[in-house]
Amino acid sequence: DIDLLAKNKIEDIVKLDSYQENKQEKLDYFIKQRKQCYYYRQKAKDKNEKEMWSSKAKEFTPQIKSLRYEIKSCNRIRKRICSSWRLSFAEFKSR
């Protein structure tokens, strides 16, 4: 998770949100493209055409997997930040 922050120069929660939104948009696009390939595979007339669409759909899988991992990393980072803020606020209130 720290590598993600450093590699992408994410310094605050606003940049984290922006980064995550960008990755979510890309993920949505790739999922849509893969679904479209599955649709064309379903409509294909012969076995070769079905195999072609299946292989095209599989090309999106590594990108989708990577984007899902990055989005989950953003959520873990956000959760840690929020929990540390709650701890800091609780310490402040107790004084």
C-alpha positions as CSV (number, residue, x, y, z in Angstrom):
1,D,0.0,0.0,0.0
2,I,2.9,2.4,0.8
3,D,4.4,1.6,-2.6
4,L,1.1,2.7,-4.3
5,L,1.2,6.0,-2.4
6,A,4.9,6.7,-3.2
7,K,4.8,5.5,-6.8
8,N,1.8,7.7,-7.7
9,K,2.8,10.7,-5.5
10,I,-0.4,10.5,-3.4
11,E,0.1,12.9,-0.5
12,D,-3.5,13.4,0.8
13,I,-7.0,12.0,0.8
14,V,-8.1,14.1,-2.1
15,K,-5.4,12.7,-4.3
16,L,-6.2,9.2,-3.1
17,D,-9.9,9.8,-4.0
18,S,-9.0,11.1,-7.4
19,Y,-6.6,8.2,-8.1
20,Q,-9.3,5.7,-7.0
21,E,-12.0,7.3,-9.1
22,N,-9.6,7.2,-12.1
23,K,-8.9,3.5,-11.6
24,Q,-12.6,2.7,-11.1
25,E,-13.4,4.4,-14.4
26,K,-10.8,2.3,-16.1
27,L,-12.1,-0.8,-14.4
28,D,-15.6,-0.1,-15.5
29,Y,-14.4,0.4,-19.1
30,F,-12.5,-2.9,-19.2
31,I,-15.4,-4.8,-17.6
32,K,-17.7,-3.4,-20.2
33,Q,-15.4,-4.4,-23.0
34,R,-15.0,-7.9,-21.7
35,K,-18.8,-8.2,-21.4
36,Q,-19.1,-7.1,-24.9
37,C,-16.7,-9.8,-26.0
38,Y,-18.8,-12.4,-24.1
39,Y,-21.9,-11.1,-25.9
40,Y,-20.3,-11.4,-29.3
41,R,-19.1,-14.9,-28.4
42,Q,-22.6,-15.9,-27.5
43,K,-23.9,-14.6,-30.9
44,A,-21.0,-16.2,-32.9
45,K,-22.0,-18.6,-35.6
46,D,-19.1,-21.0,-35.6
47,K,-16.5,-22.4,-33.2
48,N,-13.6,-20.4,-34.5
49,E,-15.4,-17.1,-34.0
50,K,-16.4,-18.2,-30.5
51,E,-12.8,-19.0,-29.6
52,M,-11.7,-15.6,-31.0
53,W,-14.1,-13.7,-28.8
54,S,-13.2,-15.8,-25.8
55,S,-9.5,-15.1,-26.2
56,K,-10.3,-11.3,-26.7
57,A,-12.3,-11.4,-23.5
58,K,-9.4,-13.1,-21.6
59,E,-7.1,-10.3,-22.7
60,F,-8.9,-7.9,-20.3
61,T,-8.7,-10.2,-17.3
62,P,-5.1,-9.3,-16.1
63,Q,-5.9,-5.5,-16.4
64,I,-9.2,-6.0,-14.5
65,K,-7.4,-8.0,-11.8
66,S,-4.7,-5.4,-11.4
67,L,-7.2,-2.5,-11.2
68,R,-9.3,-4.3,-8.6
69,Y,-6.2,-4.8,-6.5
70,E,-5.3,-1.1,-6.7
71,I,-8.9,-0.1,-5.7
72,K,-8.8,-2.4,-2.8
73,S,-5.5,-1.0,-1.7
74,C,-7.0,2.5,-1.8
75,N,-9.8,1.3,0.4
76,R,-7.4,-0.2,2.9
77,I,-5.4,3.1,3.0
78,R,-8.6,5.1,3.5
79,K,-9.7,2.8,6.3
80,R,-6.3,3.2,8.0
81,I,-6.4,6.9,7.7
82,C,-9.9,7.2,9.0
83,S,-9.1,5.0,12.0
84,S,-6.0,7.0,12.9
85,W,-8.0,10.2,12.6
86,R,-10.6,8.8,15.0
87,L,-7.8,7.8,17.5
88,S,-6.3,11.3,17.2
89,F,-9.7,12.9,17.8
90,A,-10.4,10.7,20.8
91,E,-7.0,11.7,22.3
92,F,-7.8,15.3,21.7
93,K,-11.2,15.0,23.4
94,S,-9.8,13.3,26.4
95,R,-7.5,16.2,27.2
